[in-house]
């Protein structure tokens, strides 16, 4: 068993592998752990996938 790098104490397959595979994280904490895990594993493409697309019109209206 390979422990998950997010320090949850669970096996990677039962922890962050699920969100990395496309399943929604159950809690905000699980989401943050999975983001950290993606970073540790060098899976930046996984981390980027968690970002919502920015609506250019909404960004311009808010001054972003």
C-alpha positions in Angstrom: 0.0 0.0 0.0 1.3 3.4 -1.0 0.3 6.1 1.4 -1.1 9.3 -0.1 1.3 12.3 -0.1 -1.5 14.5 1.3 -0.8 12.9 4.8 -4.4 11.7 5.3 -3.1 8.3 6.4 -5.0 6.6 3.6 -3.8 4.7 0.6 -3.4 7.0 -2.5 -5.9 4.8 -4.4 -8.6 5.4 -1.7 -7.8 9.1 -1.3 -6.5 11.6 -3.9 -6.5 9.2 -6.8 -10.3 9.6 -7.0 -10.3 13.4 -7.6 -7.3 13.0 -9.8 -9.4 10.6 -11.9 -12.2 13.1 -12.3 -14.4 12.3 -9.3 -15.6 15.3 -7.3 -13.9 15.7 -3.9 -16.3 15.1 -1.0 -15.2 18.1 1.1 -13.2 21.3 0.7 -10.5 19.7 2.8 -10.4 16.7 0.4 -10.1 19.1 -2.5 -7.2 21.0 -0.9 -5.5 17.7 -0.1 -5.9 16.5 -3.6 -4.4 19.8 -5.0 -1.4 19.5 -2.7 -1.0 15.8 -3.7 -1.1 16.7 -7.4 1.7 19.3 -6.7 3.8 16.8 -4.8 3.4 14.2 -7.6 4.4 16.8 -10.2 1.0 16.5 -11.8 0.5 20.2 -12.5 -2.0 19.5 -15.2 -4.2 18.0 -12.5 -4.0 21.1 -10.4 -4.8 23.3 -13.3 -7.9 21.3 -14.0 -9.4 22.4 -10.7 -9.5 26.0 -11.8 -12.8 27.3 -13.2 -12.7 29.1 -16.5 -12.8 32.9 -16.1 -15.5 34.7 -17.9 -13.7 37.6 -19.6 -16.7 39.9 -19.4 -17.2 39.2 -15.7 -13.5 39.8 -15.1 -13.5 43.1 -16.9 -16.6 44.2 -15.0 -15.0 43.4 -11.7 -11.8 45.2 -12.6 -9.7 42.0 -12.8 
